[in-house]
């Protein structure tokens, strides 16, 4: 029976997001010294995982699980070989053009997690518990 690599990738990413989740802020530390720039296999689909520290925590495992079927990427910090913690949706929107540079993407997976739920008072530069929407 032939398996669809794209469906397999999506299923594994959903599973891995739960299995390999890490505490916020600790994934970047664990990422140091690991190979974040993949060696693509010609003719295989290309998948891009865009997200926060949680996605950094599972990207390498997804790449390893799919190494002969899909080329798996995560955005890299400019001028480094380390993963980019893309944070919340607004951060992703601001850097999306740079994140999308590279090969033709067959799958793009977004995971901003809980970052989109926090409120920031921009004047104070601090978190806000004001649910009225007057926190910007």
Buried (B, 14 or more C-beta within 10 A) or exposed (E): EEEEBBEBBBEBBEBBBEEBBBEBEEBBEEBEEEEBEBEBEEEBBBBBBBBBBBBBBBBBBBBEBBBEBBBBBBBBEEEEEBBBBBBBEEBBEEBBEEBEEBEEBBBBBEBBBEBEEEBBBEEEEEEBEEEEEEBE
